Amino acid sequence: MARTTLVIGLDGADWSLLNPLMEDGAMPTLKAFVASGVSATLESIRPTNSMSAWTSLMTGTNPGKHGVYDFVRKTDTPFKTTVTNSSVIGFPTIWETLTAAGRSSCVIDMPPLYPPFEINGAMIGGMGAVTSFDRSYTCPAELAGEVENAVGEFLPDVAWVGKAGQQEELLEEWIALVDNRRKVAEYLLGKQAWDLFFAVFVAPDRVQHVFWQELTERGPLYSKVRRFYEKLDEAIARLIERVDTTESDVLLVSDHGFRTFHDTFDVNQVLAEAGLLKWQDVEPMAAGVLRKAGRIVKPLAGRLEQVIQRRYPAQRELLEDSVAYSDLSESVHLNLAGRESTGSVSPGEVESVRELVTSKLLEFRDPQNGQPVIKEVLDGGDYFHGAHDGDAPDLLLECHDGYAHNNGLGRVMFRWTYCQGVHSMNGIIAGLGPSFRQSANASTVSILDVTPTLLALQGLGAPDGTDGRIAEELLEQTPQPAEQPVAVSERTGEATPYTEEEEEAVRERLRGLGYIE
Ligand SMILES: [Zn+2]
């Protein structure tokens, strides 16, 4: 009989923050967990955003196979992205593999899983979840009503962009969000049988974007922010109390870590100033008509201008003599003939253009102090392979400490005064229970290894094509050779787009979370 596994996902958790918090007495549950179990650094994936990272974690594949590169997706037309949703995922997730093998799972608030889809068990939320939509944020749909009866409202994620000066109120909202998801998880833990239970807390990521330096450099708000981690630790304790760790395994994982951040740059502006990108802003015809009406009926002009800004903003168009642009995080695409609608770089020119763009990006200096900003420009071809690698970034950017990439256009270098941290490649993984080694530190584990390892704990082999391997360094015993890989019906990654209204609501949420412009 396979053991059950409880996984607690901590979005953005990083040992460089958690170790000092444990030493400071803020996280006694985690401290005891690490002391008696096994822990390691979890190497994340590029681009290092929650969508690509969690999808890699729950499929065991690189983004070239699962097709999720960011919160938005590139289209054939530069500067016209669409919002990513769960239909995009192009490789079977662990929940589908478990379902095919007759096992059951519960998953709560896994960021890429909205809209939820049918599995053997229950799926709730996902970061795109906007509870006011017609479609349910749970699968099965009726579970939403049950959860709300049991715990009250399913709280939405908390936007923080544009809320400078409200940091303390935000902290209270994030504590409430942790409390809410903990209650949802406790309700489901008690309600139904499961083989794999996976509850994600996204709030640590939000807190660390706003308070990273307060936390790591012990700024004036440290003791207030510390309270968030005390509450998070309590939530972890409450969930672990629900399982018998002599019989069940518990795994803590994050999707990426964090690093200090002070300045950001618009990579499209850097490309434009290097002569590699040209664009124009085209106003929709409706905007011109409304503006004309405003000139005739002057009292209405202000209102009409608001309508124009909201409904008919100018559309940015890449011009054909551009060679590169950026639509996704940490990434640059070449303006490739036959792929981009404006494409002009021929296949024979790709290598020389890639070298040119790389050298121009590496030459870029912070205008304030003359320091280099981009540490490395990596070839996307080395990182992405699979059925969805046609959309893969051609170049990946790695910044020097303190800097991060933005894919806007207009500002070279600017500062977000209330954003102190951005993602890094160093996440966490820690296990406790009969399958895991005791009182041990293990070497770095890849995020791609989580799914094959969780499947091995169930005595199951990962689907053919999985990139990760079983992280034996975490385990007490090498698992018995698994049964045949589970035959899971293929996912096409054929995107079912949101309705226009949903698309705008999700975009608004992502702007509030700092993930898109
Ligand atoms: Zn994340």
Residues whose N, C-alpha, C, O or C-beta is under 5 A from the ligand:
A	BS01	ZN	D11 G12 S50 D205 D255
